[in-house]
Amino acid sequence: MDSISQIKANFAEAAQVLQTFADSEQNIANVDRAATLMAEAIAGGGKVISCGNGGSMCDAMHFAEELSGRFRNDRRALPAVAASDASHLTCTANDYGFESVFSRFVEALGRKGDVLLAISTSGNSANVVKAVEIAKLQGMYAVGLTGKNGGMMSTVCDVSICVAHSGYADRIQEVHIKVIHTLIQLIEQKLGL
């Protein structure tokens, strides 16, 4: 395939994955439910913690900074933090194993009524699943942003937002960032900002 055909094929596939996600009323309802949980947590004095591995960590960080910083317009800072501190991650991985890097963060900072945004394109990342389990033990809500069939996270999260694509993870991540931006917009709207 020549480069022009490859470019067109990439964009066509990306558009199809996004359209399939958007056509699902369940997906739309799950995004709205997740935003409601997050807005209610913030309105009640709580926060949102986000986590993920690799590109999903970048998405978790992007989500948190858009809330604590700003999204499209000026408004008050909103309480959100990503489990991405390098010293915490390396200390915990060294002392407890990589499977505990996010759960220890959630255990330290999560409180009853807070929300965890757990991101995994497979829904099966052991350290993300463990973070969800700890969040639930602490009385937090868990929103899973997953792909493929939702994996283990679809059974342990309060809300599961799944990009049901069985191909490469990059297509799932492309929809994830659209979901993240929509969540931020809805959180602001539901808080009247």
PETA-V784848 format. One record per residue. N is the residue number from 1. RES is the residue in one letter. SS is DSSP state (h for helix, s for strand, l for the rest). BURIAL is 1 if it has 9 or more other C-alpha atoms within 8 Angstrom, else 0. Layout:
[[N	RES	SS	BURIAL] [N	RES	SS	BURIAL]]
This chain:
[[1	M	l	0] [2	D	l	0] [3	S	h	0] [4	I	h	0] [5	S	h	0] [6	Q	h	1] [7	I	h	0] [8	K	h	0] [9	A	h	0] [10	N	h	0] [11	F	h	0] [12	A	h	0] [13	E	h	0] [14	A	h	1] [15	A	h	0] [16	Q	h	0] [17	V	h	1] [18	L	h	1] [19	Q	h	0] [20	T	h	0] [21	F	h	1] [22	A	h	1] [23	D	l	0] [24	S	l	0] [25	E	h	0] [26	Q	h	0] [27	N	h	1] [28	I	h	1] [29	A	h	0] [30	N	h	1] [31	V	h	1] [32	D	h	1] [33	R	h	1] [34	A	h	1] [35	A	h	1] [36	T	h	1] [37	L	h	1] [38	M	h	1] [39	A	h	1] [40	E	h	0] [41	A	h	1] [42	I	h	1] [43	A	h	0] [44	G	l	0] [45	G	l	0] [46	G	l	1] [47	K	l	1] [48	V	s	1] [49	I	s	1] [50	S	s	1] [51	C	s	1] [52	G	l	1] [53	N	l	1] [54	G	l	0] [55	G	h	0] [56	S	h	1] [57	M	h	1] [58	C	h	1] [59	D	h	1] [60	A	h	1] [61	M	h	1] [62	H	h	0] [63	F	h	1] [64	A	h	1] [65	E	h	1] [66	E	h	1] [67	L	h	1] [68	S	h	1] [69	G	l	0] [70	R	l	1] [71	F	l	1] [72	R	l	0] [73	N	l	0] [74	D	l	0] [75	R	l	0] [76	R	l	0] [77	A	l	0] [78	L	l	1] [79	P	l	1] [80	A	s	1] [81	V	s	1] [82	A	s	1] [83	A	l	1] [84	S	l	1] [85	D	l	0] [86	A	h	0] [87	S	h	0] [88	H	h	1] [89	L	h	1] [90	T	h	1] [91	C	h	0] [92	T	h	1] [93	A	h	1] [94	N	h	0] [95	D	h	0] [96	Y	h	1] [97	G	l	1] [98	F	h	1] [99	E	h	1] [100	S	h	1] [101	V	h	1] [102	F	h	1] [103	S	h	1] [104	R	h	1] [105	F	h	1] [106	V	h	1] [107	E	h	1] [108	A	h	0] [109	L	h	0] [110	G	l	1] [111	R	l	1] [112	K	l	0] [113	G	l	1] [114	D	l	1] [115	V	s	1] [116	L	s	1] [117	L	s	1] [118	A	s	1] [119	I	s	1] [120	S	l	1] [121	T	l	1] [122	S	l	1] [123	G	l	1] [124	N	l	1] [125	S	l	0] [126	A	h	0] [127	N	h	1] [128	V	h	1] [129	V	h	1] [130	K	h	1] [131	A	h	1] [132	V	h	1] [133	E	h	1] [134	I	h	1] [135	A	h	1] [136	K	h	1] [137	L	h	0] [138	Q	l	1] [139	G	l	1] [140	M	l	1] [141	Y	s	1] [142	A	s	1] [143	V	s	1] [144	G	s	1] [145	L	s	1] [146	T	s	1] [147	G	s	1] [148	K	l	1] [149	N	l	1] [150	G	l	1] [151	G	l	1] [152	M	l	1] [153	M	h	1] [154	S	h	1] [155	T	h	0] [156	V	h	1] [157	C	l	1] [158	D	l	0] [159	V	s	1] [160	S	s	1] [161	I	s	1] [162	C	s	1] [163	V	s	1] [164	A	l	1] [165	H	l	1] [166	S	l	0] [167	G	l	0] [168	Y	l	0] [169	A	h	0] [170	D	h	0] [171	R	h	1] [172	I	h	1] [173	Q	h	1] [174	E	h	1] [175	V	h	1] [176	H	h	1] [177	I	h	1] [178	K	h	0] [179	V	h	1] [180	I	h	1] [181	H	h	1] [182	T	h	0] [183	L	h	1] [184	I	h	1] [185	Q	h	1] [186	L	h	1] [187	I	h	1] [188	E	h	1] [189	Q	h	0] [190	K	h	1] [191	L	l	0] [192	G	l	0] [193	L	l	0]]
